């Protein structure tokens, strides 16, 4: 995906380290995260267990080698690279393509 086919969301510095922000991308609620090492990821913002649009407010960390966010609702962890729930193999949220161009985070389609 090229930055031209992606939606600019915010300055990368607007996302706190080990934190997230919510954005509307192509009509979808997306959670965009920046990990402790400065990597940026985007997954669906809707917690599939509660139905609430809250994943952007979750706790960012690691489980093993996987960067994760733990839902603020029921604490399930989601791999930020894939959207896979690490606590229930049958559950996944969408993961989105992300690029940072000139300090601006761009989010594309589902990967």
C-alpha distances in whole Angstrom, upper triangle without the diagonal:
4,7,8,7,7,11,13,16,18,19,19,22,23,22,25,25,25,25,22,22,21,19,18,15,15,18,18,20,17,19,17,19,20,22,25,23,21,18,16,15,14,16,18,21,24,26,27,30,32,29,29,26,27,24,23,27,27,28,26,27,27,28,29,26,23,22,24,25,28,28,31,33,34,32,30,27,23,21,19,16,17,19,22,25,27,30,30,28,28,26,22,20,16,14,11,8,9,9,12,13,16,18,16,13,10,10,7,8,11,10
4,5,6,7,10,12,15,17,18,18,21,22,22,25,25,26,25,23,22,22,19,19,16,16,20,19,21,19,20,18,20,20,23,26,24,21,18,16,16,16,18,20,23,26,28,29,33,34,31,31,28,28,26,24,28,29,30,27,28,29,30,31,28,26,24,26,26,30,30,33,35,36,34,32,30,26,24,21,19,20,22,25,28,30,33,33,31,31,29,25,23,19,17,13,10,10,9,11,10,14,16,14,13,10,10,9,11,14,13
4,5,5,8,8,12,13,14,15,18,19,19,22,23,24,23,21,20,19,17,17,14,15,18,18,19,17,18,16,18,18,21,24,22,19,17,15,15,15,18,20,22,25,27,29,32,33,30,29,26,26,25,23,26,27,28,26,27,28,30,31,28,26,24,25,25,29,29,31,33,35,33,32,29,26,24,20,19,20,22,25,28,30,33,33,32,32,29,26,23,19,17,13,10,9,7,9,8,11,12,10,9,7,8,8,11,14,15
4,6,8,9,13,15,16,17,21,21,22,25,26,27,26,23,22,21,18,17,14,14,18,18,20,19,20,19,21,22,25,28,26,23,21,18,18,17,20,21,23,26,29,30,34,34,32,31,27,28,27,25,28,30,31,29,31,31,33,35,31,29,27,28,28,31,31,33,35,37,36,34,32,28,27,23,22,23,24,27,30,33,36,35,34,34,31,27,25,21,19,15,13,12,11,12,11,13,15,13,12,9,10,9,12,16,17
4,7,10,13,16,18,18,22,22,22,25,26,27,25,22,21,20,16,15,12,11,15,16,18,16,19,17,20,21,24,27,26,23,21,18,17,16,18,19,21,23,27,27,31,32,29,28,25,26,25,23,27,28,30,28,30,30,32,33,30,28,26,26,26,30,29,32,33,35,34,32,30,26,25,22,20,21,21,25,28,30,33,33,31,31,28,24,22,18,16,13,11,11,11,13,13,16,17,14,13,9,9,7,9,12,14
4,7,9,12,14,15,19,18,18,22,23,23,22,19,17,16,13,12,9,10,13,13,15,13,15,14,17,18,21,24,23,20,18,15,14,12,15,16,18,21,24,25,28,29,26,25,22,23,21,20,23,24,26,24,26,27,29,30,28,25,23,23,23,26,26,28,30,31,30,29,27,23,22,19,18,18,19,23,25,28,31,30,29,29,26,22,19,16,14,10,8,8,9,11,11,14,14,11,9,6,5,4,8,11,13
4,6,10,12,14,17,16,16,20,21,22,20,17,15,13,10,9,7,8,11,12,13,11,13,12,15,17,20,24,23,20,18,14,14,12,14,15,16,19,22,24,27,27,25,23,20,21,20,18,21,23,25,23,26,27,29,31,29,26,23,23,22,25,25,26,28,30,29,28,26,23,22,19,19,19,19,23,25,28,31,31,30,29,26,23,19,16,15,11,10,9,10,11,11,14,14,10,8,5,5,6,9,12,15
4,6,9,10,14,13,13,17,19,20,18,15,13,13,10,10,9,11,14,14,14,12,13,12,14,15,19,22,21,18,16,13,14,12,15,16,17,20,23,26,29,28,26,24,20,21,20,17,20,22,24,22,25,26,29,31,28,26,23,23,22,25,25,26,28,30,29,29,26,24,23,19,19,21,21,25,27,29,32,32,32,31,28,24,21,18,16,13,12,10,9,9,9,11,10,7,6,4,6,9,12,15,17
4,7,9,12,10,10,14,16,18,15,12,10,9,7,8,8,11,13,13,12,10,11,9,12,13,17,20,20,16,15,12,12,11,13,14,14,18,21,23,26,25,23,21,17,17,17,14,17,19,21,19,22,24,27,29,27,24,21,21,19,22,22,23,25,27,26,26,24,21,21,17,18,20,19,23,25,27,29,30,30,30,26,23,19,17,15,13,12,10,10,10,11,13,11,7,6,6,7,10,13,15,17
4,6,8,7,8,12,14,16,14,11,9,10,9,11,12,15,16,16,15,12,12,10,11,12,16,18,18,15,15,12,13,12,15,17,16,20,22,25,28,27,25,23,19,18,18,14,16,19,20,19,22,24,27,29,27,24,21,21,20,22,22,23,25,28,27,27,25,22,22,18,20,22,21,25,26,28,30,31,32,32,28,25,22,20,18,15,15,12,11,10,11,11,9,6,6,8,10,13,17,19,20
4,5,5,7,11,13,15,14,12,11,13,12,15,15,18,20,19,18,15,14,11,12,11,15,16,16,13,13,11,14,14,17,19,19,22,25,28,30,30,28,25,22,21,20,16,18,20,21,19,21,24,27,29,26,24,21,21,20,24,24,24,27,30,28,28,26,24,23,19,20,23,23,26,28,29,32,33,33,34,30,27,24,22,20,17,16,13,11,9,9,9,6,4,6,9,12,16,19,21,22
4,5,6,9,10,12,11,11,10,13,13,16,16,20,21,20,18,15,13,10,9,8,11,13,13,9,10,8,11,12,16,18,18,22,23,26,29,29,27,25,21,20,18,15,17,18,18,16,18,20,24,25,23,21,18,18,18,21,22,23,26,28,26,26,23,21,20,16,17,20,21,24,25,26,29,31,31,32,29,25,22,21,18,16,15,11,10,7,9,9,6,6,6,9,12,15,19,20,20
4,5,7,9,12,11,11,11,14,15,18,19,23,24,22,20,18,15,12,11,9,12,13,13,10,12,11,14,15,19,21,20,24,25,28,30,30,29,26,23,21,19,16,17,18,18,16,18,21,24,26,24,23,19,20,19,22,23,23,26,29,26,27,24,23,22,19,20,23,23,26,27,28,31,32,33,34,31,28,25,24,21,19,19,15,14,11,12,11,8,8,9,13,15,19,22,23,24
4,6,9,12,10,9,8,11,12,16,17,21,21,20,18,15,13,11,10,10,13,14,15,12,13,12,14,14,17,19,17,21,23,26,28,27,26,23,20,18,17,13,14,16,17,16,18,21,25,27,25,23,19,19,18,21,21,21,24,27,25,25,23,22,22,18,20,23,22,26,26,28,30,31,32,33,29,27,23,22,20,19,19,15,15,12,14,14,10,9,10,13,15,19,21,23,24
4,6,8,6,6,6,10,11,15,16,20,21,19,16,13,11,8,7,6,9,11,13,10,11,9,11,12,14,16,15,19,20,23,25,24,24,21,18,16,14,10,11,13,13,12,15,18,21,23,22,20,16,16,14,17,18,18,21,23,21,22,20,18,18,15,17,20,19,22,23,24,26,28,29,30,26,23,20,20,18,16,17,14,14,12,15,15,11,11,9,13,14,17,20,21,21
4,6,5,7,8,12,15,18,20,23,24,22,19,16,13,10,8,7,9,9,12,9,11,11,13,14,16,18,17,20,21,24,25,25,25,22,19,16,15,11,11,12,12,11,13,16,20,22,21,19,15,15,14,16,17,17,20,23,20,21,19,19,18,16,18,21,20,23,23,24,26,28,29,30,27,24,22,22,20,19,19,16,17,15,18,18,14,14,13,16,17,21,23,23,24
4,5,8,11,15,17,21,22,25,26,23,21,17,14,11,8,5,6,5,8,7,9,10,12,14,16,19,18,21,21,25,26,26,26,23,21,18,15,13,13,13,11,9,10,13,17,19,18,16,13,13,13,15,17,17,21,23,20,21,18,17,17,14,17,20,19,22,22,22,24,27,28,29,26,24,22,22,19,19,19,16,17,15,18,18,14,15,14,17,18,21,24,23,23
4,7,11,14,17,20,21,25,25,22,19,16,13,11,7,6,5,5,9,9,10,10,11,13,15,17,16,19,18,22,22,23,23,21,19,15,13,11,11,10,8,5,7,10,14,16,15,14,10,10,9,12,14,14,18,19,16,17,14,14,14,12,15,17,17,19,18,18,20,23,24,26,23,21,19,20,18,18,19,17,18,17,20,21,17,17,16,18,18,21,23,22,22
4,7,11,14,17,19,22,22,20,16,14,10,8,6,6,7,9,12,11,11,10,11,12,13,15,13,16,16,20,21,20,21,18,15,12,10,8,7,8,7,6,9,13,16,19,18,16,12,11,9,11,12,12,16,18,15,16,14,14,14,12,15,17,16,19,18,19,21,23,24,26,22,20,18,18,17,17,18,16,17,16,20,20,17,16,14,17,17,20,21,21,21
4,7,10,13,15,19,19,16,13,10,6,5,4,6,9,12,14,12,12,9,9,9,10,12,10,13,14,18,19,19,18,16,13,10,8,5,6,8,9,8,12,15,17,20,19,16,13,11,9,12,12,12,15,18,16,16,14,13,14,11,14,16,15,17,17,19,21,22,24,24,21,18,16,16,14,14,16,14,15,15,18,19,16,15,12,14,14,17,18,18,19
4,7,10,12,16,16,14,10,8,6,5,7,9,12,15,17,14,14,11,11,10,11,11,9,13,14,18,20,19,18,15,11,10,9,5,7,10,12,12,15,18,21,24,23,20,16,15,12,14,14,14,16,19,18,18,17,16,16,13,16,18,16,19,19,21,23,24,25,26,22,19,16,16,15,14,16,14,15,15,18,19,16,14,11,13,12,16,17,18,19
4,7,10,13,12,10,7,6,5,6,9,12,15,18,20,17,16,13,12,9,10,9,7,10,13,16,18,17,15,13,9,8,8,6,8,11,14,14,18,20,22,25,24,21,18,16,13,15,14,14,16,19,18,18,17,16,17,14,17,18,15,19,19,22,23,24,25,24,21,18,15,14,14,13,15,14,16,16,19,20,18,15,12,13,12,14,16,16,18
4,6,10,9,8,6,5,6,7,11,14,17,20,22,19,17,14,13,10,10,10,9,12,15,17,20,19,17,15,11,11,11,9,12,15,17,17,21,23,25,28,26,23,20,18,16,18,17,18,19,22,21,21,20,18,19,16,18,18,16,20,21,24,25,26,26,26,22,19,15,14,14,12,14,13,15,15,17,19,17,13,11,11,9,12,13,14,17
4,7,6,5,5,6,9,10,14,17,20,24,25,22,20,16,15,11,12,10,10,12,15,17,21,19,17,15,11,13,13,12,15,17,20,20,24,26,27,30,29,25,22,21,19,21,19,20,21,23,23,23,22,20,20,18,19,19,17,21,22,25,27,26,27,26,22,19,15,14,14,12,14,14,16,17,19,21,19,16,13,12,10,11,12,14,17
4,5,5,7,7,10,11,14,17,21,24,25,22,19,16,14,11,11,10,11,13,17,18,22,21,18,17,14,16,15,14,17,19,22,21,24,26,27,30,28,25,22,21,20,22,20,22,23,25,25,24,23,20,20,17,18,18,16,20,22,25,27,26,26,25,22,19,15,12,12,10,11,12,14,15,17,19,18,15,12,10,7,8,9,11,14
4,6,9,10,13,14,18,21,24,28,28,25,23,19,17,13,13,12,13,15,19,19,23,23,19,19,16,18,18,17,21,22,25,25,27,29,30,32,31,27,25,24,22,25,23,25,25,27,27,26,25,22,22,20,20,19,18,22,23,27,29,28,27,26,23,20,16,13,14,12,13,14,16,18,19,22,21,17,15,12,10,9,9,11,14
4,7,9,13,15,19,22,25,29,29,26,24,21,18,15,14,11,12,13,17,18,21,20,17,16,13,16,17,16,19,21,25,24,28,29,30,33,32,28,26,24,22,24,22,23,23,25,26,25,24,22,23,20,21,20,18,22,23,26,28,27,27,25,22,19,16,14,15,13,16,17,19,21,22,25,24,20,17,15,12,12,11,13,16
4,6,10,12,16,19,22,26,27,24,22,18,15,12,10,8,8,9,13,14,18,17,14,13,11,13,13,13,17,18,21,21,24,26,27,29,28,24,22,20,19,20,18,20,20,22,22,21,21,18,19,17,18,17,15,18,19,23,24,23,23,22,18,15,12,10,12,11,14,15,18,20,22,24,23,19,16,14,11,11,10,10,14
4,7,10,13,17,20,23,25,22,20,17,14,10,9,6,5,7,11,13,16,15,12,11,7,10,10,10,13,15,18,18,21,23,24,27,26,23,20,18,16,17,15,16,17,19,19,19,18,16,17,15,17,16,14,17,18,21,22,22,22,21,17,15,11,10,12,11,14,15,18,19,22,24,22,19,15,14,12,13,12,12,15
4,6,10,13,16,20,21,18,16,13,10,7,6,5,5,8,11,13,16,16,14,12,9,10,9,8,12,13,16,15,18,20,22,24,23,19,17,15,13,15,14,16,17,19,18,17,16,14,14,12,14,14,11,15,16,19,21,21,21,21,17,14,10,9,9,8,11,11,14,16,19,21,19,16,13,12,9,10,11,10,13
4,7,10,13,16,18,16,14,11,8,6,5,6,5,8,11,13,16,16,14,12,9,8,6,5,8,10,12,12,15,17,19,22,21,17,14,12,10,12,11,13,15,17,16,15,14,12,13,10,12,13,11,14,15,17,19,20,21,21,17,14,11,10,10,9,12,11,14,15,18,20,18,15,12,12,10,12,13,13,14
4,7,10,14,15,12,11,7,6,4,7,9,8,12,14,17,19,19,18,16,13,12,9,7,10,11,13,11,14,16,18,21,19,16,13,12,11,14,14,15,18,20,18,17,15,13,13,9,11,13,12,15,17,19,21,22,22,23,19,16,13,12,10,9,11,9,11,12,15,17,14,12,9,10,9,12,13,13,14
4,6,10,11,9,8,6,5,6,8,11,11,14,15,18,20,20,20,18,15,13,10,7,10,10,10,8,11,13,16,18,16,14,10,10,9,12,13,14,17,19,17,16,14,12,11,8,11,13,12,15,16,17,20,21,22,23,20,17,14,14,12,11,12,10,12,12,16,17,14,13,10,12,11,14,16,16,16
4,7,8,6,5,5,7,9,12,15,14,18,19,21,23,24,23,21,18,16,13,11,12,12,11,8,10,12,16,18,16,14,10,11,11,14,16,17,20,22,19,19,16,14,13,10,12,15,15,18,19,19,22,24,24,26,23,20,18,17,14,14,14,11,12,11,15,16,13,12,10,13,13,16,18,18,18
4,5,5,5,7,8,11,13,16,16,19,19,22,24,24,24,23,20,17,14,12,13,12,11,7,7,9,13,14,13,11,7,9,10,13,16,17,20,21,18,18,15,14,12,10,11,15,15,17,18,18,20,23,23,25,22,20,18,18,15,16,16,13,14,14,17,19,15,16,14,16,16,19,21,20,19
4,6,7,10,12,15,17,20,20,23,23,25,26,27,28,26,23,20,17,15,16,14,12,9,8,10,14,15,13,13,10,11,12,15,18,19,22,23,20,20,17,16,15,13,15,18,18,20,20,20,22,25,26,28,26,23,22,22,19,19,19,17,17,16,19,20,17,18,16,19,20,22,24,24,23
4,6,9,12,15,18,21,22,25,25,27,29,30,30,28,25,23,20,18,19,18,15,12,11,11,15,15,13,13,10,13,15,18,21,22,26,26,23,22,19,18,16,14,14,18,19,21,22,21,24,27,27,29,27,24,23,22,19,19,18,16,15,14,17,18,15,17,16,18,19,22,24,23,22
4,6,10,13,16,20,20,23,24,27,28,29,29,27,24,22,19,16,18,17,16,12,12,14,17,18,15,15,12,14,15,18,21,22,25,26,23,23,20,18,16,13,14,18,19,21,22,22,25,27,27,29,27,24,22,21,18,17,16,13,12,11,14,14,12,13,12,15,16,19,21,21,20
4,7,10,14,17,18,21,22,24,26,27,27,25,22,20,17,15,17,17,15,12,12,13,16,16,14,12,10,12,13,17,19,21,24,25,22,21,18,16,13,10,10,14,15,18,20,20,23,25,25,26,24,21,19,18,14,14,13,10,10,10,13,15,12,13,11,13,14,16,18,18,17
4,7,10,14,15,18,19,22,24,25,24,22,19,18,15,13,15,15,15,12,13,14,17,18,16,13,10,12,12,16,18,20,23,24,21,20,17,15,13,9,10,13,14,17,18,19,22,24,24,25,22,19,17,15,12,11,10,7,8,8,12,14,11,11,8,10,10,13,15,15,14
4,7,10,12,15,16,18,21,22,21,20,17,16,12,11,14,13,14,11,13,13,16,17,15,12,9,10,10,14,15,18,20,21,19,18,15,12,10,6,7,9,10,13,15,16,20,21,20,21,18,15,13,11,8,8,8,6,9,10,14,17,14,13,10,10,9,11,12,12,11
4,7,9,12,14,16,19,19,18,17,14,13,10,9,13,13,14,12,15,16,17,19,18,14,12,11,11,14,14,17,19,20,18,17,14,11,10,7,8,9,9,12,14,17,19,20,20,20,17,13,10,9,6,5,7,7,10,12,15,18,16,14,10,10,7,9,10,9,10
4,6,9,10,12,15,16,15,14,12,11,9,9,12,12,14,13,15,16,17,19,18,14,12,11,10,12,12,15,16,17,16,14,12,9,9,7,8,8,6,10,11,14,16,17,17,17,13,10,7,5,4,6,9,10,13,16,19,22,20,17,14,13,10,11,10,9,10
4,6,8,9,13,13,11,11,9,10,8,9,12,12,15,15,17,18,19,22,21,17,15,13,11,13,12,14,15,16,16,14,13,10,11,10,12,10,8,11,12,15,17,16,17,16,12,9,6,5,6,8,11,13,16,18,21,24,22,19,16,15,11,12,11,9,11
4,6,9,12,12,10,8,5,6,5,6,9,10,13,14,17,18,19,23,22,18,16,13,11,12,10,11,12,14,14,13,13,11,13,11,14,13,10,13,13,16,17,17,18,18,14,12,8,9,10,11,14,15,18,20,23,25,22,20,16,16,13,15,14,13,15
4,6,9,8,6,6,4,6,6,9,11,11,15,16,19,20,21,24,24,20,18,15,12,12,10,11,11,13,13,12,13,12,14,14,16,15,11,13,13,16,16,16,17,16,12,11,8,10,12,14,17,18,22,23,26,29,26,23,20,20,16,17,16,14,17
4,5,6,5,6,6,6,6,10,11,10,13,15,17,18,18,22,22,19,17,14,11,10,7,9,8,9,10,9,10,10,13,13,16,15,11,12,10,13,13,13,15,14,10,10,8,11,13,16,19,20,24,25,29,31,28,26,22,22,19,20,19,17,18
4,6,5,8,9,10,10,13,14,13,16,18,20,20,20,23,23,20,19,15,13,12,10,12,10,10,12,10,12,11,14,15,17,15,11,11,10,13,12,11,13,11,8,8,7,11,14,16,20,22,25,27,31,33,31,28,25,24,21,21,19,17,18
4,6,8,11,11,11,15,15,14,16,18,20,21,20,23,24,21,20,16,14,12,9,11,8,8,10,9,11,12,15,17,19,17,14,13,10,13,11,10,13,12,9,10,11,14,17,20,23,25,28,30,34,36,34,31,28,27,24,25,23,20,22
4,5,9,9,11,14,14,13,16,19,21,22,22,25,26,23,22,18,15,13,10,10,7,8,11,11,14,14,18,19,21,20,16,16,14,16,15,14,17,15,12,13,13,16,18,21,25,26,29,31,34,36,33,31,28,28,25,25,24,22,24
4,7,9,10,13,14,14,18,20,22,24,23,27,27,24,22,19,16,15,11,12,10,11,14,13,15,15,18,18,21,19,15,16,15,18,17,16,18,16,13,13,12,14,17,19,23,24,27,29,32,35,32,29,26,25,22,23,21,19,22
4,6,8,11,11,12,16,18,21,23,23,27,27,24,22,18,15,14,10,10,8,11,13,13,15,15,18,18,21,20,16,17,16,19,18,18,20,19,15,15,13,15,17,19,22,23,26,28,31,33,30,27,24,24,21,22,21,20,22
4,6,8,9,11,14,16,19,22,22,26,26,22,20,17,14,13,10,10,10,13,14,14,15,14,17,16,19,18,15,17,16,19,19,19,21,20,16,15,12,13,15,16,20,20,23,24,27,29,26,23,20,20,18,19,19,17,20
4,5,6,7,11,13,16,19,20,23,24,20,18,14,11,10,7,7,8,11,11,12,13,13,15,14,18,18,14,16,15,17,17,18,20,20,16,15,12,14,15,17,20,20,23,23,26,28,25,23,20,20,18,20,20,19,21
4,5,5,9,10,13,15,16,20,20,16,14,11,7,8,5,7,9,11,10,10,10,9,12,11,14,14,11,13,12,14,15,16,18,18,14,13,10,12,12,14,17,17,20,21,24,26,23,21,18,19,16,18,18,17,18
4,6,9,9,13,16,18,21,21,17,14,11,8,10,8,9,11,14,13,13,12,11,13,11,15,15,13,15,15,17,18,19,21,21,18,15,13,13,13,14,16,15,18,18,22,23,20,18,15,16,15,17,18,17,19
4,7,9,13,16,18,21,21,18,15,12,9,9,8,7,10,13,11,13,13,13,15,14,17,18,15,18,16,18,18,20,22,23,19,18,15,17,17,18,20,19,21,21,24,26,22,21,18,20,18,21,22,21,22
4,6,10,13,14,18,18,15,12,9,6,5,5,5,8,10,8,10,9,10,12,12,15,16,14,15,13,15,15,17,20,20,17,16,14,16,16,17,20,19,22,22,25,27,24,22,19,21,19,22,22,21,21
4,7,10,12,15,16,14,11,8,5,5,7,7,11,12,9,10,9,10,12,12,15,17,15,16,14,14,15,18,20,22,19,17,16,18,17,19,21,20,22,22,26,27,24,23,20,22,21,23,24,22,23
4,7,10,13,13,11,7,6,4,7,9,10,14,14,11,12,9,10,10,9,13,15,13,15,14,14,15,18,20,22,19,17,16,17,16,17,19,17,19,19,23,24,21,21,18,20,19,21,22,21,21
4,7,10,10,9,6,5,6,8,12,13,16,16,12,12,9,10,10,10,13,15,14,15,14,13,15,18,19,22,19,18,17,19,17,19,20,19,20,21,24,26,23,23,20,22,21,23,24,22,22
4,6,6,5,4,5,8,10,13,16,18,17,13,13,9,10,9,10,11,14,14,14,13,11,14,17,18,20,19,17,17,19,17,19,20,19,21,22,25,27,24,24,22,23,22,24,24,22,21
4,6,5,7,7,9,10,14,16,18,17,13,12,8,10,9,11,12,14,14,12,11,9,11,14,15,18,17,16,17,19,18,20,21,21,23,25,28,30,28,28,25,26,24,26,26,23,21
4,6,8,10,13,14,17,20,22,20,17,15,12,12,11,13,13,15,16,14,14,11,13,16,16,20,19,18,20,21,19,22,23,23,24,25,29,31,29,29,26,27,26,27,27,24,22
4,7,9,13,15,18,21,23,22,18,17,13,13,10,11,11,13,15,14,15,12,15,18,17,21,20,18,19,20,18,20,20,20,21,22,26,28,26,26,24,25,23,25,25,22,20
4,6,10,12,15,18,20,19,16,14,10,9,6,8,8,10,11,11,11,10,13,15,15,18,16,15,15,16,14,16,17,17,19,21,24,27,24,24,21,22,20,22,22,19,17
4,7,10,13,16,19,18,15,13,10,8,6,6,7,10,10,11,12,11,14,16,17,19,17,15,15,15,13,15,16,15,17,18,22,24,21,21,18,19,18,20,20,18,17
4,7,10,12,15,14,11,10,6,5,5,5,8,10,9,10,9,9,11,14,15,17,14,13,12,14,12,15,16,16,18,20,23,26,23,22,19,20,18,20,20,18,17
4,6,9,12,12,9,8,5,5,7,7,10,12,10,11,10,10,12,14,16,17,14,13,12,13,13,15,17,17,19,20,24,26,23,22,19,20,18,20,20,18,18
4,6,9,8,5,5,4,6,9,10,14,14,11,12,9,10,10,13,15,17,14,13,13,15,15,18,20,20,23,24,28,29,26,25,22,23,21,23,23,20,21
4,5,6,5,6,6,8,11,12,15,15,12,13,10,12,11,13,16,16,13,13,12,15,15,18,21,21,24,25,28,30,27,26,22,23,21,23,22,20,21
4,6,6,8,10,12,15,15,19,19,16,16,14,15,14,16,19,20,17,16,15,18,19,21,24,23,26,27,30,32,28,27,24,25,23,25,25,23,24
4,6,8,11,13,16,17,21,20,16,17,14,15,14,15,18,18,15,16,15,18,20,22,25,25,28,29,33,34,31,29,26,27,25,27,26,24,25
4,6,9,12,15,17,20,20,16,16,12,13,11,12,16,16,14,15,15,19,20,23,26,27,30,31,34,36,33,32,28,29,27,28,27,25,25
4,6,9,13,15,18,18,15,14,11,11,9,12,15,16,14,14,15,18,19,22,24,25,28,29,32,34,31,30,27,27,25,27,26,24,24
4,7,10,12,15,14,12,10,7,7,6,8,11,13,10,11,12,15,16,19,22,23,26,28,31,34,31,29,26,26,24,25,24,21,21
4,7,9,12,12,9,8,6,6,6,9,11,13,11,10,11,14,14,17,20,20,23,25,28,31,28,27,23,24,22,23,22,19,19
4,6,9,8,6,5,4,6,8,10,10,12,9,8,8,10,10,13,16,17,20,22,26,28,26,24,21,21,18,19,18,16,15
4,5,6,5,5,6,7,10,12,11,13,11,9,9,11,9,12,14,15,18,20,24,26,24,23,19,20,17,18,17,15,13
4,6,6,8,9,11,14,15,15,16,14,11,10,10,7,10,11,11,14,16,20,23,20,19,16,16,14,15,15,13,12
4,6,8,11,12,15,16,15,17,14,11,11,10,7,9,10,10,13,16,19,22,20,19,16,16,13,14,14,11,10
4,5,9,10,14,14,12,13,11,8,8,7,5,8,10,12,15,18,22,25,23,22,18,17,14,14,13,10,8
4,6,9,12,12,11,11,9,5,5,6,5,9,12,13,17,20,23,26,24,22,18,18,15,15,13,10,10
4,6,9,8,7,8,6,4,6,8,9,12,15,17,20,23,26,29,28,26,22,22,18,18,17,13,12
4,5,6,6,8,6,5,8,11,11,15,18,20,23,25,29,32,29,28,24,24,21,21,20,16,16
4,6,7,9,9,9,11,14,14,18,20,21,25,27,30,33,31,29,26,26,23,24,22,19,18
4,7,9,9,10,13,16,17,21,23,25,28,30,34,36,34,32,29,29,26,27,25,22,21
4,5,6,9,12,15,16,20,23,25,28,31,34,37,35,33,30,29,26,26,24,21,20
4,6,8,11,14,15,19,22,24,27,30,34,37,35,33,29,29,25,25,23,19,18
4,7,10,13,15,19,22,24,28,31,34,37,36,34,30,29,25,24,22,18,18
4,7,10,13,16,19,22,25,28,31,35,33,30,27,26,22,22,19,16,16
4,7,9,12,16,18,22,24,28,31,29,27,23,22,19,18,16,12,12
4,6,10,13,15,19,22,25,28,26,24,20,19,15,15,13,10,11
4,7,10,13,16,19,22,26,24,21,18,16,12,12,9,6,8
4,7,9,13,16,19,22,21,19,15,14,10,10,8,6,6
4,6,10,13,16,19,18,16,12,10,7,6,5,4,5
4,7,11,13,17,16,14,10,8,6,5,6,6,6
4,7,10,13,12,10,7,6,5,6,9,10,10
4,6,10,10,8,6,5,7,8,11,13,13
4,7,6,5,4,6,9,11,15,17,16
4,5,5,7,7,11,13,17,19,19
4,6,9,10,14,16,20,22,22
4,7,10,13,16,20,22,22
4,6,10,13,17,19,20
4,7,10,14,16,16
4,7,10,13,14
4,7,9,11
4,7,9
4,6
4
